C-alpha cells in the first residue's frame, strides 16, 4: 500500500480546464499547461535569462511581491526582459515545446504552425500567454515574507 502525504495523492491529477482565447488576428487558441518537466525547464530558462537584465527596480523584502506591484516597471526594463528571453534559443525551443500541448485554430501547435508569414504575428502574443500559463504557477505558493523574515530590509537599515 502506498503512503500518502500532503504532497501525494492516490487520485490522478485533475486535468486543467483549457483557457480558450481569440488572438487579435482572429485565430482561436486553446491553452493547456505543459507537462511538469517541460514547464520547469522553461521556468529555469526564463529565470536564467531574466537575471541577466538590469531592471533598475528596488525590491523591498518587507513588502514582498506586493512591493513589486507598487513599483513602476520601467518600459525599457520590460523591453529588455522580453528581448533577452526572445533572443534565447533554449527559451524559444521550450516555448514551442510548451505550445505543443495547445491548439491553434483547432490544430496542435508545432513550429510549422508559424511557417506561414500570416501566422507569425501570433507567435509573440501566444508565446507570452504560454510562458505565463507555464511559469507563473511556480510562484503561486511562494510566500516571500516568510522566506525573508530573517533578512534586514533597506527600509530598516540605519
BAFI-3210 file (N, C-alpha, C; in Angstrom, 3 decimals, decimal comma, padded with zeros to 6 digits):
// residues 158
n [1|2|3|4|5|6|7|8|9|10|11|12|13|14|15|16|17|18|19|20|21|22|23|24|25|26|27|28|29|30|31|32|33|34|35|36|37|38|39|40|41|42|43|44|45|46|47|48|49|50|51|52|53|54|55|56|57|58|59|60|61|62|63|64|65|66|67|68|69|70|71|72|73|74|75|76|77|78|79|80|81|82|83|84|85|86|87|88|89|90|91|92|93|94|95|96|97|98|99|100|101|102|103|104|105|106|107|108|109|110|111|112|113|114|115|116|117|118|119|120|121|122|123|124|125|126|127|128|129|130|131|132|133|134|135|136|137|138|139|140|141|142|143|144|145|146|147|148|149|150|151|152|153|154|155|156|157|158]
n.u [000,845|000,524|001,827|000,436|001,081|000,829|001,608|001,175|-001,100|-003,561|-005,241|-005,584|-004,125|-006,213|-007,322|-006,406|-008,682|-008,932|-007,771|-009,424|-008,968|-009,151|-006,999|-005,644|-005,486|-007,606|-007,359|-008,179|-007,307|-006,472|-005,392|-003,247|-001,659|001,764|003,554|005,072|007,964|008,697|007,530|008,917|011,544|011,285|010,650|013,081|014,859|013,808|014,098|016,900|017,522|016,217|017,578|019,818|019,249|019,331|017,058|016,557|014,768|013,968|013,848|011,887|012,199|010,536|008,035|007,612|006,253|004,076|005,177|006,460|004,319|003,619|005,730|006,912|007,328|009,890|009,495|011,603|013,044|011,207|011,116|013,760|013,786|011,914|013,204|015,584|014,677|013,442|015,665|016,924|017,749|017,283|015,110|013,228|012,930|011,850|009,490|008,099|007,910|006,218|004,008|003,152|001,203|-001,005|-003,718|-004,126|-006,331|-007,736|-005,790|-002,945|-000,165|002,872|006,275|005,833|003,366|003,762|004,987|003,666|003,711|001,581|000,748|002,732|002,466|001,077|002,797|004,486|002,528|001,193|003,322|003,946|001,577|001,677|004,053|003,299|001,216|002,617|004,830|004,137|002,609|004,612|005,289|003,020|002,548|004,455|005,663|007,088|007,499|007,649|009,841|011,874|011,978|014,053|015,885|017,498|015,929|016,037|014,626|014,817|017,428|020,155]
n.v [-001,194|002,186|004,988|008,154|011,665|015,158|016,080|014,130|011,974|009,432|009,719|010,434|013,354|016,229|017,174|020,239|022,781|023,919|027,110|029,241|031,415|034,273|035,525|038,722|038,497|036,964|034,292|031,292|030,066|027,387|027,005|024,943|023,651|022,669|019,528|018,768|018,569|019,892|022,435|023,197|023,266|025,421|027,436|027,521|028,303|030,786|032,172|032,178|033,793|036,209|037,144|038,185|040,680|044,101|045,729|047,989|048,137|048,430|046,096|045,608|043,734|043,622|044,256|042,300|040,428|042,097|044,586|044,802|045,178|047,760|049,159|051,046|049,622|050,073|050,856|050,407|048,445|046,343|045,879|045,028|042,637|041,074|040,988|039,687|037,132|036,418|036,289|034,033|030,890|028,484|029,109|029,730|027,232|025,742|027,123|026,549|023,781|023,799|024,970|022,862|021,439|022,873|024,241|025,687|027,325|024,913|023,017|021,082|022,800|023,386|024,028|024,400|025,577|028,288|028,797|029,902|033,275|034,851|033,794|034,395|036,773|036,074|034,674|035,914|037,117|034,737|033,205|034,672|034,286|031,505|031,279|032,643|030,952|028,597|029,260|031,036|029,493|028,317|030,243|030,741|029,580|030,694|032,410|035,198|036,880|035,187|033,696|035,535|036,588|036,772|038,466|041,641|044,599|047,202|049,426|049,236|049,510|051,215]
n.w [000,000|-000,821|000,839|001,609|001,511|002,331|-000,084|-001,915|-003,636|-003,988|-006,030|-009,512|-011,107|-011,459|-014,596|-016,095|-016,915|-020,167|-021,288|-023,346|-025,993|-028,189|-030,544|-031,665|-034,415|-035,023|-034,784|-033,102|-029,963|-027,872|-024,774|-022,926|-020,020|-020,067|-019,586|-016,366|-016,424|-018,812|-018,418|-016,099|-017,037|-018,801|-016,936|-015,452|-017,475|-018,293|-015,877|-015,683|-017,859|-017,249|-014,956|-016,057|-016,888|-016,140|-014,250|-012,745|-010,719|-007,336|-004,843|-002,093|000,652|002,868|001,909|000,045|-002,716|-003,151|-003,010|-005,441|-007,150|-006,523|-007,483|-010,226|-013,224|-015,345|-018,772|-020,525|-019,172|-019,218|-021,965|-022,339|-020,840|-022,275|-024,799|-024,060|-023,349|-025,770|-027,411|-026,619|-027,643|-026,360|-024,658|-026,620|-027,926|-025,822|-025,350|-027,707|-027,286|-025,025|-026,214|-027,687|-026,372|-026,784|-028,782|-031,997|-033,864|-033,768|-034,333|-033,313|-031,957|-033,586|-034,697|-037,385|-037,470|-037,430|-039,806|-042,126|-043,095|-042,327|-039,926|-038,167|-036,775|-034,582|-032,972|-030,869|-029,038|-028,341|-027,348|-025,033|-023,535|-023,197|-021,752|-019,370|-018,492|-017,959|-016,350|-014,222|-012,283|-010,682|-008,878|-007,381|-004,829|-003,262|-000,495|000,064|002,242|004,502|003,764|003,806|006,328|008,214|007,130|006,807|005,816|003,314|004,210|006,941|007,601|009,181]
ca.u [000,000|001,280|001,544|000,251|001,387|000,135|002,046|000,871|-002,487|-003,844|-006,077|-004,843|-004,313|-007,357|-006,837|-006,720|-009,627|-008,169|-008,117|-009,676|-008,900|-009,042|-005,920|-006,016|-005,601|-008,830|-007,051|-008,679|-006,253|-006,841|-004,153|-003,135|-000,353|002,677|003,908|005,925|009,369|008,837|007,230|010,009|012,701|011,011|010,788|014,508|015,488|013,337|014,754|018,310|017,588|015,755|018,583|020,856|018,757|019,272|015,744|016,502|013,723|014,438|012,952|011,791|011,858|009,448|006,773|007,489|005,752|003,164|006,009|006,722|003,123|003,639|006,873|006,661|008,263|010,291|009,218|012,865|013,376|010,289|011,606|014,997|013,434|011,282|014,236|016,519|014,030|013,244|016,957|017,408|017,313|016,758|013,761|012,375|012,626|010,968|008,175|007,467|007,557|005,031|002,893|002,731|000,007|-002,062|-004,303|-004,219|-007,393|-008,101|-004,668|-001,832|000,854|004,252|006,993|005,215|002,197|004,163|005,677|003,048|004,003|000,350|000,604|003,850|002,022|000,517|003,806|004,876|001,438|000,942|004,476|003,784|000,497|002,161|005,014|002,543|000,483|003,518|005,838|003,551|002,223|005,738|005,348|001,741|002,591|005,633|005,410|008,390|007,647|008,123|011,172|012,861|011,710|015,281|016,766|017,335|015,460|016,588|013,906|015,141|018,863|020,498]
ca.v [000,000|003,426|006,001|009,475|012,832|016,348|016,359|012,983|011,556|008,220|010,121|011,061|014,803|016,745|017,910|021,656|023,217|024,776|028,517|029,474|032,843|034,666|036,495|039,886|038,074|036,188|032,878|030,752|029,320|026,637|026,911|023,877|023,598|021,612|018,613|019,404|018,670|020,935|023,725|023,506|023,658|026,786|028,287|027,674|029,056|032,175|032,755|032,407|034,926|037,440|037,678|038,846|042,018|045,118|046,365|049,253|048,050|048,145|045,137|045,757|042,429|043,760|044,294|041,086|040,566|043,242|045,756|044,886|045,718|049,204|049,692|051,310|048,832|050,902|050,273|049,946|047,184|045,343|045,584|044,260|041,288|040,382|040,734|038,698|035,822|036,157|036,008|032,744|029,741|027,479|029,534|029,591|025,810|025,301|027,732|025,718|022,519|024,058|025,216|021,578|020,946|023,845|024,181|026,942|027,062|023,508|022,146|021,069|023,776|022,972|025,119|024,574|026,449|029,679|028,885|030,950|034,603|035,391|033,284|034,841|037,864|035,474|033,958|036,577|037,145|033,375|032,813|035,318|033,603|030,176|031,465|032,952|029,759|027,538|029,735|031,670|028,576|028,029|031,315|030,945|029,177|031,286|033,480|035,842|037,449|034,166|033,272|036,592|037,210|036,998|039,407|043,069|045,278|048,532|050,433|049,159|049,693|052,545]
ca.w [000,000|-000,935|001,844|001,024|002,333|001,838|-001,446|-002,750|-003,612|-004,746|-007,153|-010,608|-011,089|-012,190|-015,761|-016,097|-017,935|-021,071|-021,441|-024,770|-026,282|-029,588|-030,733|-032,480|-035,812|-035,166|-034,533|-031,839|-029,289|-026,678|-023,997|-021,941|-019,372|-020,490|-018,506|-015,364|-016,834|-019,835|-017,785|-015,182|-017,861|-019,264|-015,758|-015,164|-018,564|-018,197|-014,701|-016,027|-018,791|-016,579|-014,031|-016,847|-017,237|-015,085|-014,363|-012,030|-009,705|-005,979|-004,214|-000,642|001,213|003,835|001,167|-000,759|-004,090|-003,196|-003,267|-006,879|-007,789|-006,294|-008,219|-011,638|-014,014|-016,481|-020,080|-021,082|-018,491|-019,760|-023,315|-022,205|-020,381|-023,419|-025,807|-023,533|-023,474|-027,200|-028,029|-026,111|-028,447|-025,432|-024,260|-027,800|-028,134|-024,737|-025,575|-028,737|-026,628|-024,201|-027,136|-028,238|-025,689|-027,083|-030,130|-032,757|-034,837|-033,697|-034,668|-032,366|-032,351|-033,835|-035,370|-038,700|-037,308|-037,680|-041,091|-042,956|-042,532|-041,742|-038,557|-037,321|-035,898|-033,373|-032,201|-029,616|-028,052|-027,883|-026,525|-023,731|-022,821|-022,844|-020,653|-018,152|-018,087|-017,502|-015,394|-013,041|-011,195|-009,797|-007,885|-006,700|-003,423|-002,630|000,466|000,232|003,590|005,428|003,327|004,044|007,630|008,971|006,430|007,085|004,608|003,070|004,984|008,365|007,802|009,708]
c.u [000,880|000,844|001,371|000,630|000,586|000,485|001,761|-000,605|-002,614|-004,669|-005,215|-005,082|-005,528|-006,848|-007,301|-007,716|-008,872|-008,691|-008,270|-009,722|-008,835|-007,971|-006,398|-006,215|-006,911|-008,606|-007,579|-007,601|-006,822|-005,541|-004,259|-001,750|000,463|002,920|004,919|007,355|009,593|008,593|008,358|011,263|012,511|011,181|012,263|015,216|015,085|014,006|016,204|018,469|017,231|016,822|019,738|020,507|018,752|017,952|015,688|015,428|014,355|013,411|013,019|011,310|010,679|008,084|006,557|006,991|004,798|003,937|006,330|005,527|003,065|004,718|006,461|007,734|008,638|010,070|010,486|013,275|012,494|010,743|012,849|014,734|012,855|012,332|015,243|015,945|013,868|014,552|017,527|016,862|016,711|015,336|012,799|011,966|011,663|009,575|007,418|007,050|006,301|003,800|002,343|001,526|-001,189|-002,570|-004,407|-005,188|-007,699|-006,984|-003,590|-000,734|002,214|004,973|006,359|003,982|002,535|004,947|005,010|003,279|002,765|000,154|001,678|003,476|001,468|001,572|004,125|003,733|001,137|002,079|004,357|002,703|000,938|003,188|004,281|001,855|001,393|004,517|005,211|003,103|003,366|005,845|004,113|001,759|003,721|005,243|006,753|008,583|008,182|009,526|012,254|012,721|012,972|016,222|016,465|016,927|016,078|015,927|014,256|016,628|019,130|021,886]
c.v [001,243|004,406|007,348|010,542|013,989|016,633|015,209|012,651|010,258|008,534|010,709|012,567|015,206|017,522|019,362|021,957|024,168|026,213|028,759|030,972|033,067|035,740|037,633|039,522|037,351|034,697|032,475|029,850|028,659|026,365|025,809|023,956|022,455|020,672|019,306|019,601|019,792|022,310|024,135|023,927|025,081|027,772|028,563|028,512|030,518|032,861|033,084|033,601|036,237|038,004|038,352|040,308|042,919|045,871|047,740|049,268|047,687|047,250|045,296|044,436|042,510|043,739|043,039|041,389|041,754|044,522|045,921|045,477|047,236|049,895|049,946|050,610|049,655|050,167|049,712|048,612|046,059|044,909|044,712|042,819|040,487|040,037|039,692|037,290|035,452|035,775|034,650|031,599|028,657|027,836|029,356|028,148|025,296|025,903|026,920|024,371|022,688|024,315|023,914|020,974|021,868|023,654|025,583|026,666|025,567|022,517|022,233|022,006|023,106|024,170|025,413|025,474|027,880|029,840|029,907|032,320|035,217|034,928|033,830|035,988|037,330|034,842|034,638|036,690|035,753|032,887|033,408|034,618|032,216|030,261|031,736|031,700|028,715|027,972|030,286|030,688|028,224|029,062|031,387|030,549|029,796|032,459|034,129|036,423|036,407|033,703|034,273|037,220|037,502|038,000|040,843|043,745|046,655|049,596|050,386|049,313|051,097|052,900]
c.w [000,000|000,137|001,155|002,024|001,785|000,382|-002,402|-002,626|-004,387|-005,980|-008,261|-010,579|-011,921|-013,402|-015,705|-017,211|-018,858|-021,080|-022,939|-025,001|-027,789|-029,677|-031,622|-033,942|-036,088|-034,931|-033,162|-031,250|-028,049|-025,931|-022,950|-021,317|-019,972|-019,319|-017,586|-015,855|-017,846|-019,235|-016,840|-015,940|-018,394|-018,111|-015,464|-016,228|-018,519|-017,006|-015,004|-016,971|-018,103|-015,647|-014,766|-017,137|-016,009|-015,239|-013,718|-010,952|-008,369|-005,313|-002,705|-000,052|002,175|003,134|000,329|-002,159|-004,220|-003,476|-004,734|-007,613|-007,636|-007,124|-009,669|-012,440|-015,240|-017,803|-020,708|-020,459|-019,016|-021,149|-023,245|-021,753|-021,548|-024,469|-025,344|-023,684|-024,948|-027,895|-027,600|-026,966|-027,560|-025,000|-025,428|-028,050|-027,066|-024,854|-026,618|-028,135|-025,778|-025,073|-027,701|-027,557|-025,932|-028,515|-030,716|-033,896|-034,934|-034,000|-033,599|-032,876|-032,473|-034,437|-036,728|-038,643|-037,711|-038,981|-042,021|-042,305|-041,887|-040,295|-037,626|-036,397|-034,582|-032,476|-030,866|-028,619|-027,487|-026,988|-025,128|-022,910|-022,353|-021,711|-019,349|-017,616|-017,452|-016,437|-014,114|-011,953|-010,243|-008,674|-006,998|-005,224|-002,641|-001,737|000,787|001,624|004,563|005,055|003,713|005,421|008,429|008,337|006,829|005,782|004,507|003,927|006,466|008,640|008,319|009,308]
res [x|x|x|x|x|x|x|x|x|x|x|x|x|x|x|x|x|x|x|x|x|x|x|x|x|x|x|x|x|x|x|x|x|x|x|x|x|x|x|x|x|x|x|x|x|x|x|x|x|x|x|x|x|x|x|x|x|x|x|x|x|x|x|x|x|x|x|x|x|x|x|x|x|x|x|x|x|x|x|x|x|x|x|x|x|x|x|x|x|x|x|x|x|x|x|x|x|x|x|x|x|x|x|x|x|x|x|x|x|x|x|x|x|x|x|x|x|x|x|x|x|x|x|x|x|x|x|x|x|x|x|x|x|x|x|x|x|x|x|x|x|x|x|x|x|x|x|x|x|x|x|x|x|x|x|x|x|x]
***
